[in-house]
Amino acid sequence: MMMTREEARVAVHAELRSRQLTKPLGSADLLVFCKEMNRRLEFRTPGEALSEIKAWTEKWEALWLR
């Protein structure tokens, strides 16, 4: 099933919540997480998926972990 950007963002945030993080991901872990989510999600426009996932993750971490 193809996802809209908003649906993908919500899925990324849900996955972050489910991991019960207590601190922001390190750079290596962030890259692994972004690649994992990119494989799991089907974007309508896959070209910028990794950068969008990274931005959503960093915004979520800034809001909830700092």
Jmol script that loads the backbone (N, CA, C; Angstrom):
load data "model"
ATOM      1  N   MET A   1       0.845  -1.181   0.000  1.00  0.00           N
ATOM      2  CA  MET A   1       0.000   0.000   0.000  1.00  0.00           C
ATOM      3  C   MET A   1       0.891   1.246   0.000  1.00  0.00           C
ATOM      4  N   MET A   2       0.638   2.139  -0.905  1.00  0.00           N
ATOM      5  CA  MET A   2       1.396   3.381  -0.979  1.00  0.00           C
ATOM      6  C   MET A   2       0.912   4.335   0.102  1.00  0.00           C
ATOM      7  N   MET A   3       1.853   5.075   0.680  1.00  0.00           N
ATOM      8  CA  MET A   3       1.525   6.001   1.755  1.00  0.00           C
ATOM      9  C   MET A   3       1.717   7.436   1.299  1.00  0.00           C
ATOM     10  N   THR A   4       0.910   8.297   1.848  1.00  0.00           N
ATOM     11  CA  THR A   4       1.134   9.719   1.651  1.00  0.00           C
ATOM     12  C   THR A   4       2.274  10.138   2.583  1.00  0.00           C
ATOM     13  N   ARG A   5       2.783  11.339   2.392  1.00  0.00           N
ATOM     14  CA  ARG A   5       3.832  11.847   3.280  1.00  0.00           C
ATOM     15  C   ARG A   5       3.337  11.888   4.718  1.00  0.00           C
ATOM     16  N   GLU A   6       2.107  12.325   4.922  1.00  0.00           N
ATOM     17  CA  GLU A   6       1.564  12.431   6.276  1.00  0.00           C
ATOM     18  C   GLU A   6       1.428  11.051   6.930  1.00  0.00           C
ATOM     19  N   GLU A   7       0.942  10.078   6.181  1.00  0.00           N
ATOM     20  CA  GLU A   7       0.825   8.719   6.714  1.00  0.00           C
ATOM     21  C   GLU A   7       2.199   8.154   7.077  1.00  0.00           C
ATOM     22  N   ALA A   8       3.187   8.419   6.240  1.00  0.00           N
ATOM     23  CA  ALA A   8       4.542   7.949   6.510  1.00  0.00           C
ATOM     24  C   ALA A   8       5.114   8.629   7.752  1.00  0.00           C
ATOM     25  N   ARG A   9       4.885   9.935   7.890  1.00  0.00           N
ATOM     26  CA  ARG A   9       5.368  10.668   9.065  1.00  0.00           C
ATOM     27  C   ARG A   9       4.757  10.092  10.340  1.00  0.00           C
ATOM     28  N   VAL A  10       3.465   9.819  10.307  1.00  0.00           N
ATOM     29  CA  VAL A  10       2.782   9.241  11.465  1.00  0.00           C
ATOM     30  C   VAL A  10       3.360   7.859  11.781  1.00  0.00           C
ATOM     31  N   ALA A  11       3.643   7.077  10.766  1.00  0.00           N
ATOM     32  CA  ALA A  11       4.227   5.745  10.979  1.00  0.00           C
ATOM     33  C   ALA A  11       5.617   5.843  11.600  1.00  0.00           C
ATOM     34  N   VAL A  12       6.427   6.809  11.164  1.00  0.00           N
ATOM     35  CA  VAL A  12       7.755   7.007  11.738  1.00  0.00           C
ATOM     36  C   VAL A  12       7.634   7.395  13.209  1.00  0.00           C
ATOM     37  N   HIS A  13       6.750   8.322  13.521  1.00  0.00           N
ATOM     38  CA  HIS A  13       6.563   8.746  14.903  1.00  0.00           C
ATOM     39  C   HIS A  13       6.051   7.588  15.763  1.00  0.00           C
ATOM     40  N   ALA A  14       5.155   6.773  15.238  1.00  0.00           N
ATOM     41  CA  ALA A  14       4.638   5.627  15.991  1.00  0.00           C
ATOM     42  C   ALA A  14       5.760   4.636  16.294  1.00  0.00           C
ATOM     43  N   GLU A  15       6.625   4.402  15.320  1.00  0.00           N
ATOM     44  CA  GLU A  15       7.742   3.485  15.541  1.00  0.00           C
ATOM     45  C   GLU A  15       8.696   4.038  16.596  1.00  0.00           C
ATOM     46  N   LEU A  16       8.964   5.323  16.548  1.00  0.00           N
ATOM     47  CA  LEU A  16       9.833   5.939  17.560  1.00  0.00           C
ATOM     48  C   LEU A  16       9.224   5.793  18.956  1.00  0.00           C
ATOM     49  N   ARG A  17       7.916   6.042  19.082  1.00  0.00           N
ATOM     50  CA  ARG A  17       7.250   5.885  20.381  1.00  0.00           C
ATOM     51  C   ARG A  17       7.329   4.436  20.866  1.00  0.00           C
ATOM     52  N   SER A  18       7.155   3.497  19.958  1.00  0.00           N
ATOM     53  CA  SER A  18       7.146   2.085  20.348  1.00  0.00           C
ATOM     54  C   SER A  18       8.511   1.618  20.850  1.00  0.00           C
ATOM     55  N   ARG A  19       9.557   2.298  20.458  1.00  0.00           N
ATOM     56  CA  ARG A  19      10.909   1.927  20.905  1.00  0.00           C
ATOM     57  C   ARG A  19      11.237   2.464  22.289  1.00  0.00           C
ATOM     58  N   GLN A  20      10.372   3.291  22.832  1.00  0.00           N
ATOM     59  CA  GLN A  20      10.523   3.836  24.182  1.00  0.00           C
ATOM     60  C   GLN A  20      11.929   4.397  24.412  1.00  0.00           C
ATOM     61  N   LEU A  21      12.360   5.245  23.506  1.00  0.00           N
ATOM     62  CA  LEU A  21      13.683   5.848  23.596  1.00  0.00           C
ATOM     63  C   LEU A  21      13.772   6.773  24.801  1.00  0.00           C
ATOM     64  N   THR A  22      14.942   6.806  25.425  1.00  0.00           N
ATOM     65  CA  THR A  22      15.171   7.709  26.547  1.00  0.00           C
ATOM     66  C   THR A  22      16.154   8.812  26.189  1.00  0.00           C
ATOM     67  N   LYS A  23      16.791   8.675  25.046  1.00  0.00           N
ATOM     68  CA  LYS A  23      17.719   9.694  24.557  1.00  0.00           C
ATOM     69  C   LYS A  23      17.714   9.655  23.031  1.00  0.00           C
ATOM     70  N   PRO A  24      18.149  10.724  22.392  1.00  0.00           N
ATOM     71  CA  PRO A  24      18.185  10.742  20.929  1.00  0.00           C
ATOM     72  C   PRO A  24      19.089   9.641  20.364  1.00  0.00           C
ATOM     73  N   LEU A  25      18.761   9.189  19.186  1.00  0.00           N
ATOM     74  CA  LEU A  25      19.581   8.198  18.509  1.00  0.00           C
ATOM     75  C   LEU A  25      20.926   8.815  18.143  1.00  0.00           C
ATOM     76  N   GLY A  26      21.981   8.038  18.236  1.00  0.00           N
ATOM     77  CA  GLY A  26      23.282   8.488  17.763  1.00  0.00           C
ATOM     78  C   GLY A  26      23.272   8.520  16.242  1.00  0.00           C
ATOM     79  N   SER A  27      24.272   9.104  15.654  1.00  0.00           N
ATOM     80  CA  SER A  27      24.273   9.259  14.192  1.00  0.00           C
ATOM     81  C   SER A  27      24.226   7.916  13.458  1.00  0.00           C
ATOM     82  N   ALA A  28      24.954   6.919  13.944  1.00  0.00           N
ATOM     83  CA  ALA A  28      24.936   5.607  13.296  1.00  0.00           C
ATOM     84  C   ALA A  28      23.565   4.950  13.446  1.00  0.00           C
ATOM     85  N   ASP A  29      23.004   5.021  14.652  1.00  0.00           N
ATOM     86  CA  ASP A  29      21.677   4.435  14.896  1.00  0.00           C
ATOM     87  C   ASP A  29      20.597   5.167  14.110  1.00  0.00           C
ATOM     88  N   LEU A  30      20.744   6.478  13.980  1.00  0.00           N
ATOM     89  CA  LEU A  30      19.784   7.268  13.207  1.00  0.00           C
ATOM     90  C   LEU A  30      19.777   6.823  11.757  1.00  0.00           C
ATOM     91  N   LEU A  31      20.963   6.613  11.188  1.00  0.00           N
ATOM     92  CA  LEU A  31      21.056   6.167   9.802  1.00  0.00           C
ATOM     93  C   LEU A  31      20.425   4.791   9.631  1.00  0.00           C
ATOM     94  N   VAL A  32      20.694   3.884  10.561  1.00  0.00           N
ATOM     95  CA  VAL A  32      20.105   2.538  10.508  1.00  0.00           C
ATOM     96  C   VAL A  32      18.582   2.627  10.596  1.00  0.00           C
ATOM     97  N   PHE A  33      18.091   3.438  11.532  1.00  0.00           N
ATOM     98  CA  PHE A  33      16.644   3.603  11.696  1.00  0.00           C
ATOM     99  C   PHE A  33      16.014   4.142  10.407  1.00  0.00           C
ATOM    100  N   CYS A  34      16.620   5.170   9.835  1.00  0.00           N
ATOM    101  CA  CYS A  34      16.065   5.782   8.620  1.00  0.00           C
ATOM    102  C   CYS A  34      16.034   4.787   7.462  1.00  0.00           C
ATOM    103  N   LYS A  35      17.087   4.021   7.305  1.00  0.00           N
ATOM    104  CA  LYS A  35      17.119   3.018   6.224  1.00  0.00           C
ATOM    105  C   LYS A  35      16.076   1.933   6.463  1.00  0.00           C
ATOM    106  N   GLU A  36      15.929   1.516   7.713  1.00  0.00           N
ATOM    107  CA  GLU A  36      14.925   0.505   8.059  1.00  0.00           C
ATOM    108  C   GLU A  36      13.515   1.006   7.743  1.00  0.00           C
ATOM    109  N   MET A  37      13.221   2.227   8.151  1.00  0.00           N
ATOM    110  CA  MET A  37      11.897   2.786   7.884  1.00  0.00           C
ATOM    111  C   MET A  37      11.685   2.987   6.384  1.00  0.00           C
ATOM    112  N   ASN A  38      12.708   3.375   5.679  1.00  0.00           N
ATOM    113  CA  ASN A  38      12.604   3.557   4.234  1.00  0.00           C
ATOM    114  C   ASN A  38      12.229   2.245   3.541  1.00  0.00           C
ATOM    115  N   ARG A  39      12.807   1.139   4.018  1.00  0.00           N
ATOM    116  CA  ARG A  39      12.476  -0.170   3.444  1.00  0.00           C
ATOM    117  C   ARG A  39      11.044  -0.578   3.769  1.00  0.00           C
ATOM    118  N   ARG A  40      10.591  -0.257   4.980  1.00  0.00           N
ATOM    119  CA  ARG A  40       9.248  -0.675   5.415  1.00  0.00           C
ATOM    120  C   ARG A  40       8.130   0.140   4.803  1.00  0.00           C
ATOM    121  N   LEU A  41       8.367   1.410   4.580  1.00  0.00           N
ATOM    122  CA  LEU A  41       7.324   2.306   4.094  1.00  0.00           C
ATOM    123  C   LEU A  41       7.353   2.389   2.576  1.00  0.00           C
ATOM    124  N   GLU A  42       6.213   2.505   1.992  1.00  0.00           N
ATOM    125  CA  GLU A  42       6.124   2.695   0.550  1.00  0.00           C
ATOM    126  C   GLU A  42       5.668   4.121   0.296  1.00  0.00           C
ATOM    127  N   PHE A  43       6.590   4.933  -0.192  1.00  0.00           N
ATOM    128  CA  PHE A  43       6.278   6.328  -0.478  1.00  0.00           C
ATOM    129  C   PHE A  43       5.785   6.472  -1.905  1.00  0.00           C
ATOM    130  N   ARG A  44       4.900   7.430  -2.104  1.00  0.00           N
ATOM    131  CA  ARG A  44       4.476   7.750  -3.471  1.00  0.00           C
ATOM    132  C   ARG A  44       5.608   8.422  -4.227  1.00  0.00           C
ATOM    133  N   THR A  45       6.430   9.180  -3.514  1.00  0.00           N
ATOM    134  CA  THR A  45       7.613   9.816  -4.106  1.00  0.00           C
ATOM    135  C   THR A  45       8.832   9.377  -3.305  1.00  0.00           C
ATOM    136  N   PRO A  46       9.455   8.254  -3.690  1.00  0.00           N
ATOM    137  CA  PRO A  46      10.533   7.682  -2.897  1.00  0.00           C
ATOM    138  C   PRO A  46      11.857   8.436  -2.957  1.00  0.00           C
ATOM    139  N   GLY A  47      12.009   9.356  -3.865  1.00  0.00           N
ATOM    140  CA  GLY A  47      13.287  10.027  -4.062  1.00  0.00           C
ATOM    141  C   GLY A  47      13.859  10.700  -2.839  1.00  0.00           C
ATOM    142  N   GLU A  48      13.039  11.355  -2.044  1.00  0.00           N
ATOM    143  CA  GLU A  48      13.522  12.091  -0.876  1.00  0.00           C
ATOM    144  C   GLU A  48      13.148  11.407   0.431  1.00  0.00           C
ATOM    145  N   ALA A  49      12.819  10.154   0.381  1.00  0.00           N
ATOM    146  CA  ALA A  49      12.317   9.449   1.563  1.00  0.00           C
ATOM    147  C   ALA A  49      13.298   9.466   2.720  1.00  0.00           C
ATOM    148  N   LEU A  50      14.561   9.146   2.486  1.00  0.00           N
ATOM    149  CA  LEU A  50      15.525   9.097   3.591  1.00  0.00           C
ATOM    150  C   LEU A  50      15.674  10.444   4.279  1.00  0.00           C
ATOM    151  N   SER A  51      15.776  11.503   3.506  1.00  0.00           N
ATOM    152  CA  SER A  51      15.950  12.819   4.127  1.00  0.00           C
ATOM    153  C   SER A  51      14.698  13.231   4.897  1.00  0.00           C
ATOM    154  N   GLU A  52      13.524  12.868   4.396  1.00  0.00           N
ATOM    155  CA  GLU A  52      12.291  13.189   5.115  1.00  0.00           C
ATOM    156  C   GLU A  52      12.195  12.393   6.406  1.00  0.00           C
ATOM    157  N   ILE A  53      12.516  11.108   6.362  1.00  0.00           N
ATOM    158  CA  ILE A  53      12.476  10.278   7.563  1.00  0.00           C
ATOM    159  C   ILE A  53      13.447  10.835   8.604  1.00  0.00           C
ATOM    160  N   LYS A  54      14.633  11.232   8.173  1.00  0.00           N
ATOM    161  CA  LYS A  54      15.624  11.802   9.088  1.00  0.00           C
ATOM    162  C   LYS A  54      15.095  13.088   9.726  1.00  0.00           C
ATOM    163  N   ALA A  55      14.507  13.950   8.924  1.00  0.00           N
ATOM    164  CA  ALA A  55      13.969  15.213   9.452  1.00  0.00           C
ATOM    165  C   ALA A  55      12.840  14.948  10.440  1.00  0.00           C
ATOM    166  N   TRP A  56      11.931  14.030  10.125  1.00  0.00           N
ATOM    167  CA  TRP A  56      10.826  13.708  11.031  1.00  0.00           C
ATOM    168  C   TRP A  56      11.357  13.144  12.343  1.00  0.00           C
ATOM    169  N   THR A  57      12.372  12.280  12.253  1.00  0.00           N
ATOM    170  CA  THR A  57      12.957  11.671  13.446  1.00  0.00           C
ATOM    171  C   THR A  57      13.609  12.730  14.319  1.00  0.00           C
ATOM    172  N   GLU A  58      14.380  13.609  13.721  1.00  0.00           N
ATOM    173  CA  GLU A  58      15.054  14.657  14.490  1.00  0.00           C
ATOM    174  C   GLU A  58      14.053  15.608  15.139  1.00  0.00           C
ATOM    175  N   LYS A  59      12.978  15.935  14.447  1.00  0.00           N
ATOM    176  CA  LYS A  59      11.950  16.807  15.031  1.00  0.00           C
ATOM    177  C   LYS A  59      11.257  16.106  16.197  1.00  0.00           C
ATOM    178  N   TRP A  60      10.963  14.829  16.030  1.00  0.00           N
ATOM    179  CA  TRP A  60      10.320  14.073  17.097  1.00  0.00           C
ATOM    180  C   TRP A  60      11.233  14.017  18.316  1.00  0.00           C
ATOM    181  N   GLU A  61      12.510  13.711  18.094  1.00  0.00           N
ATOM    182  CA  GLU A  61      13.459  13.647  19.202  1.00  0.00           C
ATOM    183  C   GLU A  61      13.555  15.006  19.910  1.00  0.00           C
ATOM    184  N   ALA A  62      13.604  16.080  19.149  1.00  0.00           N
ATOM    185  CA  ALA A  62      13.709  17.412  19.744  1.00  0.00           C
ATOM    186  C   ALA A  62      12.490  17.716  20.617  1.00  0.00           C
ATOM    187  N   LEU A  63      11.344  17.255  20.193  1.00  0.00           N
ATOM    188  CA  LEU A  63      10.116  17.513  20.937  1.00  0.00           C
ATOM    189  C   LEU A  63       9.996  16.628  22.178  1.00  0.00           C
ATOM    190  N   TRP A  64      10.338  15.365  22.052  1.00  0.00           N
ATOM    191  CA  TRP A  64      10.053  14.409  23.127  1.00  0.00           C
ATOM    192  C   TRP A  64      11.234  13.992  23.974  1.00  0.00           C
ATOM    193  N   LEU A  65      12.465  14.190  23.502  1.00  0.00           N
ATOM    194  CA  LEU A  65      13.606  13.646  24.239  1.00  0.00           C
ATOM    195  C   LEU A  65      14.568  14.706  24.769  1.00  0.00           C
ATOM    196  N   ARG A  66      14.333  15.961  24.485  1.00  0.00           N
ATOM    197  CA  ARG A  66      15.291  16.967  24.962  1.00  0.00           C
ATOM    198  C   ARG A  66      14.650  17.936  25.900  1.00  0.00           C
TER     199      ARG A  66
END
end "model"
wireframe off; spacefill off
backbone 0.3
color backbone group
